Amino acid sequence: MIDFTFTEEQEMFRQAAREFAETVVAANVPEMEATAKANDEVVKGLGEAEMMALTIPEEYGGLNLGYITRLIALEEIGRVSVATAMMLQVFALGIEPILLFGTEDQKKKYLPALATGKRLATVAVTEPGGGSDPSCSRTTFFRDGDDYVLNGRKCFITNSHIADTITVLAKDGDTDDPRAFSAFIVEKGMEGFRPTHEEHKVGMRGCNTGELAFEECRVPKANLLGPDGKGMRVSMAAIGMVGRGGMVGCALGLHTACLEASLKFASERILYGKPISNLQMIQSKLAEMKIDLEAARLLGYRAAAIQDQGGQAANEFAVAKYFSTEAAQKAAKIAVDVHGGYGCMEEFDVTRYYRDAAVLGPSAGTSDIMKVIVARWILKPYRR
């Protein structure tokens, strides 16, 4: 028998996450929308509410509550601000390589401060010439005594200008082997490292995205993450499970917000002397949103459950990421349609949801890439 119920601890955490989102986060959404900057009060609040400690083991100051709880947190925060959920999701993506591949010294050095939010994290893989294909990375490294020296540029990096701890993927410049990648922990302030251009996205304002430059950036040997030459495995293991899983949480939160806003508006908007929720066409739209949301939740939490049980769920997360982000984008369009002319007015939150939804698709792998991953998975038994 499959148990679809959350534990008492998980339900308590859901309530705590919702309360945090509806107070601390909601109060700062207008400023984030106006400035398009990460909000210091929200970032500080995430640390104080222990939202950054969810997957970190207790011996390093974390809560060790697992990935279902992380998905719950992202859904609840994303319901109020998907920009904030995105910032938190990429933070977890940044620390996952340390959790999976870090040495004991690296874990002791970085994880306690990350668990409290005193340090922020991200991962830097994407480059201008190879978003969906990280093997095209042109950021290189060479060895110089006890240091590695990095040169190159990363783009579309979430938390780019606020992160203190960055997991960076680079290619070995001393060999022609196209598979020779390594991963490194780069710290803010290291010689030769600097954030450069900051992007201005159509949505998710308040979630910082930008470019990072590495110009003769010296990284000590102690900051090599995982085995030398195995950097692609380090990076993709985190993206496949945590990156795509996090995007599911962001999508669920946004989808829920779209549905709730549409239900409220349809029940209050009077047309022909009755609420428009009485109209069958409106009911059809609302029902479609609800059906898609429930299906997305089942796919996402199923994959997270496999992960919590120690299983590999990269393929299941690809399915969930594709369906949930596509469904959230569809829900945002329906929400605008339900609001009619008011759906074009910025005083209504659905305009923000519509803009935010546009950023969901390409993040952590486009929908087309998710279908490629799923196709490879299901065709594997038939390959000759």
N, C-alpha and C positions, 0 to 999 in steps of 0.2 A: 504494500500500500504506500502511495506517495503522500507525504505530509506537506500540505501547502500553507500551513499556519506558521506564523512567526513566534519565536519564543517570547516569554514575558519580558526578558531583558531587551530584545529587539524592539518590542512595542514601546517600552519605556523610552528607548533611545529615539524612536520615531517622534514621540511627543516632544522630547527635548529638542530635537532638530527642528521641528516645526515651530516651536516657541522661539528658538533662536532666529530662525529665518523671518518670522513675522514681526519681530521686534528690531533686533540689531540690523539685519540685512535690509528689510523693507524701508526702514527710516533713511537709509543712505542710497536707495535706488535713484531718486531724482538727481542727486549730485553726481553719481556715476554716469547717468545718462547725459548730463550737461557737460561734464568734463572729459568723459571717456577714459578716465584714469582709475587705477585700482585704488580703492578707498582704505585708508590707514585704519579707520575704526573697524571696518569689516574684517580686514586681515588680522588685526589684533584680537577681535572677537572670535574668529575661527580657532585661534590658538587657545584662548581661554576656555572655549567650549569643548576643547579636546577633539575637535573635528579632524585635526591633523595627526592624531595619535591612533587612529582606528586600526590600522593594519600593522603597526609597529609592536614588536614583542614587549612584554612587560619589563624584561630585564634591561631594556634601553629606554624606559620611561613611557612606553606606549600602553594601549589598552588591549591590543590583541583580540579585537572583536570580530575580525574576519571581513570577508568581501560582501556578504549579504548586508551586513550592517553598513558598510561603505556605500552600497547601492541605495539603501534606505536614506542615508544622509544626503547623497547627491540628489535624489528625487525630491526630498522635502525642501532643500535649499533651492534647487532648480525651479520649483513651483513658484518661488518668489523672485529669484534672480538667477537665470541660467548663466549669466556672466560670472557670478560668484561660484556657482557649481563648477563651471569650466576651470576656473582658477584652482579650485580644490582638487578637481580630478587630475589636472596636470601636475599638481604638487605630488599626488600619490604616484603618478607615472614616473616622476623624477626620483622618488625614493625607492621604488621597487627594485631597480638594478642593485642598489646597495643591500637591500634585504635578501635578494636571491644570490648575489655573487660577491658581495663585499667581504673582506677579511674581518676578523674579529676586531682588529685595531680600527679599521674604517668604520665599522658599526658603532664602536664605542665613541669614536670621535664625532660622528655626524648625527646619528639617530636621536640622541637625547635632546639636542637643541631643535631638531626638526619636529620632534613629537610635541614640543610646547609652542611651536610657531615662532620661536626666536630666530630661526633660519627658515628660508623658503627655498623650494626646490623646483627644478624643471629638467627636461631632457631636450638635448639639441641634436636632432638627426636630420631634419629636412633642410634641403639646399635648393637654390634657384634652379639648378639643372636636374633635380631628381627627387620630387616629392614622394610619389608612390613607389619609386625604385631607389631605396637607400644605397644600393650597390654602386650607384652613379656618383656617390659622394666624392667631392674634390678637396675636401678638407683633409690635409695630410699631417703626418707626424714623422719626425726622425729622432733617433736617440743621440743624446749628447751627454756623456758621462752618466750621472745619476738622474738626469732629467729627460723628459720627452718634450720636444718642441713642436707646437701645433701651429699650422697656418691654414687659413681658410675663412669661410663665411657661412653662417647658418641663417635661415629665414623662416618666417611664420612660427616663431618660437613663443608659445604662451608663457607668461611670467618672465619674459626676457629681461625686463628692466627692473624687476623687483626680486628676482631669485638670487640667493647667496650660494647655492650648491647646484651645479649644473652637470648632468651626465652627458658627455660629449662623445660622439662617434667619429672616428677619423681613420683614414687609410694609411697604411705603412708606405711612406715615400721612398723607402730603401729597397723595394721589391716590385716586380711587375705582376705579382700574384694578385688577381682581381678580388680574391677572397680575404686578403690580409688586412683586416680591420681590427682595431682595438678600441676599448671604451675607457674614458678617463673621468675622474671627478675634478671638475674645475671650480675654483672658488672665486667669488667676487673679489676683485683687488689683486688677483694674480697678474704678474708682469705680462704684458702683451694681450690681455683680454679686456674687451670693452663692449657694452651694448651700443649699437649705433642707431639706425633708423627705427622709429616706432610707427607701427601701422595704424591706420584709422579705418576700422572695419565698419561695414554696414550695420552690424548688430553686435551683441555681446559687449556693449560699451561698459567699461569698468573692469574688463578683463584684458590686461596688457598683452599685446602681441608685437613682436619686433624682430630685428636682426641682431646677430652677435658676430663680432669680428675677432679673429685670432691671428695676431701678427707677431710671430716669434714668441708665442705664448709658452712660457716655461712651466711645465707640470712635473712635480717630483715623482720619482718612481713609485713612491708609496701610494700615489693616487691612481695607479693603474687599476682598473676595475675589472675583475675577472681575469682569465688567462690571456696573455699577450697573443694577439692574432685571432681571438674569439669574440671580438667586439660586436659583430653582427648578431651573434646568438644572445649576447647580453642585452642589446637594445631591442631586438624583435620579441624576445620572451616577455618583456615588460609591455610593449605596445600591443601584442596579440591578446594578452589577458587583461591587463590593467587599463591600458589606453582605450580599447574598444569597450570594455566593461564600464568604464567611466562615462563614455559617451552615451551608453544606454541610460545611465542614471540621469544625465543632463536632459536627454530626450524625453524621458518619462515625466520629469518635473515640468518641462515646458508644455507637454501634451496635456497634463493635468490642469495647468493654469488656463490653457485655451478652452478646455471643456467647462471648467468652473465659470469662467467669464461669460461664455456663451449661454450657459444655463441661466445665469443671473439676468443677463440682458434680455433673453427671450421670454423670461417670466415677467419682466417689468415693462417691456416695450409694448405699448397698446396700438393695435392696428385694426381697423374695422370694429372698434369697440371691445376687442378682446386681446389678451396677450398673444404675441406671435408664436409662443410655444404651443398654441392650439392648432397651428397650421401643420398639416402633414409633411409638407416639404421641409419645414424647420425641424420637425421631429425626426425625420429621416437623417438629416445632417447631424443632429445631436447623437442619435443612436450609432451612426457610423463612427463618430469620434470615440464613443465609449467602447465599442467592439474592438477597434484598433488598439486602444489603450490597454484593455485587458489582455489581448494577445501579446502585446509588446512586454507587458509585465511578466507574463508567464515565461516568455523566451529569456528575458534578462535574468530573472531570479533563478531560473533553472540552471543557467550557465554559472551564476555566482555560487549556487549550491554545490555544483561539481567542483569548482575551485576551492571552496571551503573544505571539501572532503579530500583535498589533495590530488584531485584529478586534473587532467589537461582539458581545457575548455576553449582553446583558441578558436576552433571551428564553430562551436556553439555561440561564442561571442560574436563571431563574424555574422552569423545568422541574425542574432539579436540586434547587433549594431545596425545592420542594413534595415531591418524591419522597423525598429523603433525610431530611427532618425527620419526615414521616409514617412512614417506615420505622423511624426510630430510636425514635419513640414506641411503635410496634408491638413492636419488639424489646425495649424495656424491660418492657412488659407480659408478653411471653412469658418473659423472664428471671425475673420474679417468679413466674410460673406454674410454671416448671421447678423452682424452689427450694421449691415447696410452702409449708408453714408457715414455713420458714426465710426465705422471701421477704418476710415481714412483720416480720422482726427486724432492727433497725438495725445489728447487728454484721456483717451481710452488705451488701456494697457495692451490691447490686442495688436496695436500698431508696433509696439516694441516686440511682442512675441513673433510677429511676422518677420521682422528684421533679424531677430535672434535665430529664428529657424533656419535662415539661409546659411548660417555658419556651421550648423550641425553636420550637414552632408559631407563636406570634405575633411572634416577633422578626424584624425586617427585612421585615415583611409577612406577614400571615396566609396560611394555605393557601388560603383562599377568594380572597384578592387575587391569589395566584399563578395560580390558575385563570382569573381575569379577564384577567390579562396574557397568558397563553397563548392564551386564546380570541381576544383582539384580534389577536394575532400571526397565527394560522392563518386568521382570517376576513378579514384585510386584502385579499387578492386578490379577494374576492367582494363587497366593499363597492360600493355604487352611489351 
